Amino acid sequence: MTITRQPSESAVGVSIRHQAARRWLPVAGPGVVMLILGLTAPARPVLSWDEVATADVAHRSVGEIWRLAHHIDGVFGPYYLLMHLWTRIFGDSVLSLRLPSILAMAAAAALTGELGRRLAGPRAGTIAGLLLCAIPTISRYAAEARPYAIACLLSSVALLALYRALDAPGPRRWAAYAAALTGLGLFSLVALSAVAGHLALVLIRSRDRLTPWCAAAGATLVPMSPLIWWGVHQRAEQLHWVTPITLTAVRTFPAGLTGSPQVAWLLWGLLALAVIRPSRGILELTVLGLVPPLVVAGAAVAGTSFWVPRYLLFVLIPVAVAAGAGLARYRLAGLVAVAVFAAVAVPGQVAVRGPTVKNGSDYRTLATTIRGQQQSGDDLVLGTDRTMRAGLSYYLRHDPGGPRDVLVQRSAAQTATLKAAEYPDPAARLADAARIWLVVYGRSADPTGRRHDLRKLLHDRYRRAGLWTVKNATMALYVRTPSR
């Protein structure tokens, strides 16, 4: 007679816990690591010029945001509405403005681990998530009050939903994919270039799923049509600063995408290592990572350039998963490679937390200087760029005794743009001013050169009592000369 030994209850418990760990570690591990990185000195960098626009628009009413969308930044309308609701609940501190992005990027890292686990196993998922966390630009845009981190999250959701629909198709799964894709487009039109990679995935994996995929992808066009219309009609105003694509721009793209040339070379090296012995999953992920930049590059050559690395940040997710799947084959050597990757990324991680690392001026230092030397009745004059007024207004928002911005005739909210309208007679408006703070964009020995309409007044009737230069800005204090 054969006696079969049944596993003990303790052994069964250990097995269940082991399976649970294998299931959740690739998700929880990268998610927690990214959350810790995102919450490491998140308020240290001064707000960028785009973030001060977020802070400005978030304070507007829903109606004012709707009117803004008809003139500029229409493609950011859903994000501005989200931030309007968020700041009403959680306030408008620097941390609060950036927290939605921090949480979104942590979730994106967790889903990167889940994607790797599904395609290549738990070890691959954990490695993929950790690789993503180590990339400097992921940390930078995790702590950025703009929609790039949310786009990374929604792109990973859409990709997971697509894999689920291809593996076990059904109306609910295709609907979930369509919903995720719609959310992605609502927060980043450029990120919809991921659809080209999704099409390639469908053709590689399951051509018989092409019809339902087309139906699901096509369904997103209906809710996306207003944003697409605004994006097309506002592209000259929205993207005037983007230079045409060049071979140099293509060559430097990997470094711009990762935030470090060394990290870029190492990441592409890990991807190449994975492709040397490719599985179908690795080939699919490589295509998912490479096709969107090719589509955006082609569009840039053919017309308006969208060739901006941060717009394509989401492609790092499939690239990290492919690299993680390749490293997972080597066990201990793979872990060593992850450690080396993280070490190489440390200087970039430190750099993205610098106080003035982001685009724009050092509005915080300017505001601190004004608060330290202001007097009752001071007036404030800004240069003609759109960012300085929004930046200083944010950092002086809790200072009721701050200088008066007396030249504003209509606020940016009232003009339904990102720029206020000034009175046509600035010299007359300042005729009785005792002290004037002049703040202009860029460094200048004579900031009145950026306000030619006030140059004669300031030179004839005032003496310059102070001059300060910070990153991308110059500020001067002019005091009225009693004898004149």
C-alpha positions in Angstrom: 0.0 0.0 0.0 1.3 3.4 -1.0 1.1 6.1 1.6 0.9 9.7 0.3 2.2 12.3 2.6 0.1 15.4 2.7 1.8 18.8 3.2 1.5 20.2 6.6 -0.5 23.3 7.2 2.7 25.3 7.9 4.2 24.2 4.6 1.1 25.2 2.8 1.2 28.6 4.5 4.8 29.1 3.6 4.0 28.2 -0.1 1.1 30.6 -0.2 3.3 33.4 1.3 6.0 32.6 -1.2 3.6 32.8 -4.1 2.2 36.0 -2.8 5.7 37.5 -2.5 6.5 36.5 -6.1 3.2 38.0 -7.2 3.4 41.4 -5.4 7.1 42.1 -4.9 7.6 43.2 -8.6 4.7 45.6 -8.1 5.2 46.9 -4.6 9.0 47.0 -4.6 9.4 49.5 -7.6 6.4 51.4 -6.5 7.7 52.0 -3.0 11.2 52.9 -4.3 9.8 55.4 -6.8 7.6 56.9 -4.1 10.6 57.3 -1.8 12.6 58.9 -4.7 9.7 61.2 -5.6 9.4 62.4 -2.0 13.1 63.0 -1.6 13.5 66.8 -1.6 10.5 67.3 -4.0 10.2 71.0 -3.1 13.8 71.9 -3.4 13.9 72.8 -7.1 12.2 76.1 -7.8 9.0 75.8 -9.9 9.7 75.8 -13.7 8.1 78.2 -16.1 5.6 75.6 -17.1 4.9 74.8 -13.4 4.1 78.4 -12.6 1.6 78.2 -15.4 0.0 75.2 -13.7 -0.1 77.1 -10.4 -1.7 80.1 -12.1 -4.3 78.2 -14.0 -5.2 75.9 -11.1 -6.4 79.0 -9.2 -8.8 79.9 -12.0 -12.5 78.9 -12.1 -13.7 76.1 -14.3 -15.2 78.7 -16.6 -11.9 80.5 -16.9 -10.0 77.3 -17.6 -12.6 76.5 -20.3 -12.0 79.9 -21.9 -8.2 79.5 -21.7 -8.5 76.2 -23.6 -10.0 78.1 -26.6 -6.9 80.3 -26.9 -3.9 78.3 -25.7 -3.0 75.2 -23.8 -6.2 73.5 -24.9 -4.4 70.1 -24.8 -3.6 70.6 -21.1 -7.2 71.4 -20.3 -8.0 68.1 -18.5 -4.8 68.4 -16.5 -5.6 72.0 -15.4 -9.1 70.9 -14.3 -7.5 68.1 -12.3 -5.1 70.5 -10.6 -7.9 73.0 -10.0 -9.8 70.3 -8.0 -6.6 69.1 -6.3 -5.5 72.5 -5.1 -8.9 73.3 -3.8 -8.7 70.2 -1.6 -5.0 70.0 -0.7 -3.7 73.5 -1.2 -1.1 75.0 -3.5 2.2 74.5 -1.8 5.1 73.3 -4.0 4.7 69.8 -2.6 1.0 69.8 -3.2 1.4 70.9 -6.8 3.9 68.1 -7.5 2.3 65.4 -5.4 -0.1 64.1 -8.1 2.9 63.5 -10.4 4.8 61.8 -7.6 2.0 59.4 -6.9 1.4 58.8 -10.7 5.1 58.0 -11.3 5.1 55.6 -8.3 2.1 53.8 -9.7 3.8 53.8 -13.2 6.9 52.1 -11.7 4.6 49.6 -9.9 2.8 48.8 -13.2 6.2 48.5 -15.0 7.1 45.8 -12.5 3.7 44.1 -13.1 4.2 44.3 -16.9 7.6 42.6 -16.5 6.2 39.9 -14.2 3.4 39.0 -16.6 5.7 38.8 -19.7 9.0 37.4 -18.2 8.5 36.5 -14.6 8.8 38.1 -11.1 12.6 38.6 -11.3 12.2 40.4 -14.6 9.4 42.6 -13.2 11.4 43.6 -10.2 14.5 44.5 -12.2 12.4 46.4 -14.8 10.8 48.5 -12.2 14.0 49.3 -10.4 15.7 50.2 -13.7 12.9 52.7 -14.4 13.2 54.2 -10.9 17.0 54.8 -11.4 16.6 56.9 -14.6 17.1 60.5 -13.6 14.4 62.0 -15.8 11.8 59.7 -14.2 12.6 61.3 -10.8 12.7 64.8 -12.4 9.3 64.6 -13.9 7.9 62.7 -11.0 8.4 66.0 -9.1 7.0 68.3 -11.9 3.6 69.9 -11.8 2.9 68.9 -15.4 1.1 65.9 -16.9 4.2 63.9 -18.0 4.1 61.5 -15.0 0.4 60.9 -15.4 1.0 60.1 -19.1 3.6 57.5 -18.0 1.0 56.0 -15.7 -1.8 55.9 -18.2 0.5 54.5 -20.9 1.4 51.6 -18.7 -2.2 51.0 -17.9 -3.1 51.1 -21.6 -0.3 48.6 -22.4 -1.3 46.2 -19.7 -4.9 46.5 -20.8 -3.9 45.7 -24.3 -1.9 42.6 -23.3 -4.9 41.4 -21.3 -7.3 41.9 -24.2 -4.9 40.1 -26.6 -4.5 37.2 -24.3 -8.2 36.7 -23.5 -10.3 39.1 -25.7 -13.7 40.2 -24.6 -15.9 43.3 -24.7 -15.0 44.4 -21.2 -11.2 44.1 -21.8 -11.4 46.0 -25.0 -13.5 48.7 -23.3 -10.9 48.9 -20.6 -8.2 49.3 -23.2 -10.2 52.0 -25.0 -10.8 53.9 -21.6 -7.1 53.8 -20.7 -6.1 55.0 -24.2 -8.6 57.8 -23.9 -7.2 58.8 -20.6 -3.7 58.8 -22.0 -4.8 61.1 -24.9 -6.6 63.5 -22.5 -3.3 64.1 -20.6 -0.9 63.9 -23.5 -1.7 64.0 -27.2 1.9 63.2 -28.2 1.8 60.1 -26.0 -0.9 58.8 -28.3 2.0 58.0 -30.6 2.1 54.8 -28.4 -0.9 53.7 -30.5 1.6 53.0 -33.4 3.5 50.7 -31.1 0.3 49.0 -30.0 -0.6 48.4 -33.7 2.8 46.8 -34.2 2.2 44.6 -31.1 -1.2 43.4 -32.4 0.3 42.6 -35.8 3.2 40.6 -34.2 1.2 38.8 -31.5 -2.4 38.4 -32.7 -3.4 39.5 -36.2 -6.8 38.1 -35.7 -7.4 40.7 -33.0 -6.8 43.6 -35.4 -10.5 44.3 -36.0 -11.5 44.7 -32.3 -8.3 46.6 -31.7 -9.2 49.1 -34.4 -12.6 49.5 -33.0 -11.2 50.2 -29.5 -8.6 52.6 -30.7 -11.0 54.3 -33.0 -13.5 54.8 -30.2 -11.0 57.1 -28.5 -11.3 59.6 -31.3 -14.8 60.8 -30.2 -13.8 62.1 -26.7 -10.4 63.2 -28.0 -11.7 65.3 -30.9 -11.9 68.7 -29.1 -8.3 68.3 -27.8 -7.1 67.2 -31.3 -8.9 70.3 -32.8 -7.3 72.6 -30.3 -3.9 71.0 -30.7 -4.0 71.5 -34.4 -5.2 75.1 -34.3 -3.0 76.1 -31.4 0.2 74.4 -32.5 1.9 77.6 -33.7 1.3 79.3 -30.4 1.9 76.2 -28.3 5.1 74.9 -30.1 6.7 78.0 -31.5 9.7 77.4 -29.2 10.4 73.9 -30.5 13.2 73.9 -33.1 13.0 71.8 -36.2 14.3 68.3 -35.8 18.0 67.8 -36.8 20.4 65.0 -36.8 22.0 66.4 -33.7 18.6 66.5 -32.0 18.1 62.8 -32.9 21.7 61.9 -31.7 21.2 63.6 -28.3 17.7 62.3 -27.8 18.6 59.3 -25.7 20.6 61.5 -23.2 17.7 64.0 -23.1 15.2 61.2 -22.6 17.1 59.7 -19.6 18.7 62.8 -18.2 22.3 61.4 -18.5 24.4 60.3 -21.4 26.0 57.6 -19.3 22.6 56.2 -18.2 21.4 56.4 -21.8 24.4 54.4 -23.2 24.1 51.8 -20.4 20.3 51.4 -20.9 20.6 51.0 -24.6 23.5 48.5 -23.9 21.2 46.5 -21.6 18.5 46.6 -24.3 21.0 45.3 -26.9 22.0 42.6 -24.5 18.4 41.5 -24.2 17.9 41.5 -28.0 20.9 39.3 -28.6 18.9 36.3 -27.4 15.4 37.7 -27.9 12.1 36.1 -26.8 8.9 37.2 -28.5 8.1 39.4 -25.5 11.5 41.2 -25.6 11.0 41.8 -29.3 7.5 43.2 -28.7 8.7 45.5 -25.9 11.6 46.7 -28.1 9.1 47.6 -30.8 6.9 49.3 -28.3 9.8 51.5 -27.1 11.2 52.4 -30.6 8.1 52.9 -32.8 6.6 56.0 -31.0 9.9 58.1 -31.3 10.1 57.1 -35.0 6.5 58.2 -35.5 7.1 61.6 -33.8 10.4 62.0 -35.7 8.5 61.4 -39.0 5.8 63.9 -38.0 8.5 66.5 -37.1 10.2 66.1 -40.5 6.8 66.3 -42.3 5.4 69.3 -40.4 5.3 70.8 -36.8 8.0 69.5 -34.6 7.0 67.7 -31.4 10.6 66.4 -30.9 10.9 67.1 -27.2 12.3 64.3 -25.0 9.9 64.7 -22.1 6.9 64.3 -24.4 8.2 60.7 -25.1 9.1 59.8 -21.5 6.6 57.0 -21.5 8.7 54.9 -24.0 11.2 54.2 -21.1 8.6 51.8 -19.6 8.7 49.1 -22.4 12.5 49.7 -22.8 13.0 49.1 -19.1 10.9 46.0 -19.2 12.8 44.6 -22.2 16.1 45.3 -20.5 14.8 43.8 -17.2 13.7 40.6 -19.0 17.2 40.3 -20.5 18.9 40.7 -17.2 16.6 38.3 -15.4 18.3 35.4 -17.3 21.6 36.0 -15.6 20.4 35.9 -11.9 23.3 37.2 -9.8 25.0 39.0 -12.8 21.7 40.7 -13.5 21.5 42.0 -10.0 25.1 43.3 -10.3 24.1 45.0 -13.5 21.2 46.7 -11.8 23.5 47.9 -9.0 26.0 49.3 -11.6 23.1 51.0 -13.4 21.9 52.6 -10.2 25.4 53.8 -9.3 25.9 55.4 -12.8 22.5 57.1 -12.3 23.4 58.7 -8.9 25.0 61.9 -10.3 21.9 62.4 -12.5 19.6 61.8 -9.5 21.4 64.4 -7.5 21.4 66.9 -10.4 17.6 66.7 -10.9 17.1 67.9 -7.3 19.2 71.0 -7.7 17.5 74.2 -6.6 17.5 75.8 -10.1 17.6 72.7 -12.3 14.3 73.3 -14.0 13.6 75.6 -16.9 12.8 79.1 -16.0 14.0 81.8 -13.6 14.8 81.6 -9.9 11.5 83.2 -8.8 11.9 82.0 -5.3 15.2 83.9 -4.7 13.8 87.0 -6.3 10.7 86.9 -4.0 12.9 86.3 -1.0 15.0 89.4 -1.8 11.9 91.5 -2.3 10.4 90.4 1.0 13.6 91.3 2.8 13.9 94.8 1.4 10.4 95.9 0.5 8.6 99.0 1.9 5.0 99.9 2.0 3.8 101.4 -1.2 6.5 99.8 -3.5 5.5 99.1 -7.1 6.4 96.1 -9.2 7.2 96.2 -12.9 7.8 93.0 -14.9 9.3 92.3 -18.2 7.3 91.4 -21.3 7.7 87.6 -21.0 4.7 85.6 -19.7 6.5 83.6 -16.9 7.9 86.3 -14.6 4.6 87.6 -13.4 3.1 84.2 -12.7 6.3 83.0 -11.0 6.7 86.0 -8.7 2.9 86.1 -8.0 3.2 82.5 -6.8 6.1 83.0 -4.5 4.7 86.3 -3.1 1.2 85.0 -2.8 1.3 84.9 1.1 2.8 88.4 1.4 0.0 91.0 1.7 2.6 93.8 2.0 4.3 93.0 -1.2 4.8 95.5 -4.1 1.8 96.3 -6.2 1.7 95.2 -9.8 0.1 98.5 -10.9 0.5 98.1 -14.6 -1.9 95.2 -15.0 -5.1 96.3 -16.7 -6.5 92.8 -17.2 -5.2 89.7 -15.5 -4.1 86.6 -17.4 -7.3 84.9 -16.4 -9.4 87.8 -17.7 -7.5 87.7 -21.1 -8.1 84.0 -21.2 -4.4 83.4 -21.9 -1.3 82.9 -19.9 -0.3 86.6 -20.1 -1.8 89.7 -18.5 -2.6 92.8 -20.4 -1.0 96.0 -19.2 -2.2 99.6 -19.4 -1.0 101.4 -22.6 0.5 104.3 -20.6 3.0 102.7 -18.1 5.0 105.8 -17.5 1.9 107.8 -16.5 0.8 104.9 -14.2 4.2 105.1 -12.4 4.4 108.9 -12.2 4.0 109.1 -8.5 5.8 105.9 -7.5 8.4 106.3 -4.8 10.2 102.9 -5.3 10.0 100.6 -8.3 11.1 97.0 -8.5 11.9 96.0 -12.1 12.2 92.3 -12.8 13.1 91.1 -16.3 13.9 87.8 -17.9 17.6 87.1 -18.6 20.8 88.6 -17.2 21.4 92.3 -18.0 23.6 95.1 -16.7 20.8 97.5 -17.4 17.4 95.9 -17.1 15.6 99.0 -18.4 16.7 97.8 -21.8 14.0 95.1 -21.5 11.4 97.9 -20.8 12.1 100.6 -23.4 8.8 102.2 -22.6 10.0 103.0 -19.1 13.7 103.6 -19.7 13.6 107.4 -19.9 11.4 107.6 -16.8 13.7 105.4 -14.7 16.9 107.0 -15.9 15.7 110.6 -15.5 13.7 110.5 -12.2 15.2 107.5 -10.3 18.4 106.2 -9.1 19.2 102.5 -9.0 19.5 101.4 -5.4 20.2 97.7 -6.1 20.8 95.2 -8.7 20.4 91.4 -8.4 21.0 88.6 -10.9 19.8 85.0 -10.5 19.3 82.2 -13.0 17.6 83.7 -16.1 16.5 86.9 -14.4 17.7 90.4 -13.4 16.1 92.6 -10.8 16.7 96.2 -9.9 15.3 98.5 -7.3 14.8 102.2 -8.4 14.3 104.9 -5.8 12.8 108.3 -6.8 15.4 111.1 -6.7 13.9 113.9 -4.6 15.8 116.7 -6.3 14.3 115.8 -9.8 
